[in-house]
Amino acid sequence: MVDIKIYTTPTCPYCLKAKEYFKKKGIQYKEHNVAQDKEALKEMIRISGGRSVPVITAGEEVMIGFDQSRIEKILEEQKE
């Protein structure tokens, strides 16, 4: 299984949607709250080039925002 990380803030509705999707699908992920964790914020900016959340990483893939169909495609490709 691919390593999933999600960079979030507590008030981000798309962050909540992404986390709900992962929980519903039984997909384990590591959450980084960039509002509280300054090192995670620096890492998120480095990999995404910006401050928009959510930023989701799946292996080498970096996604800004939550795109369910893209996540499903990435996860399917990782199974192959």
Secondary structure, DSSP 8 states (H G I E B T S, - for coil): ---EEEEE-TT-HHHHHHHHHHHHHT---EEEETTT-HHHHHHHHHHHSS--S-EEEETTEEEES--HHHHHHHHHHHH-
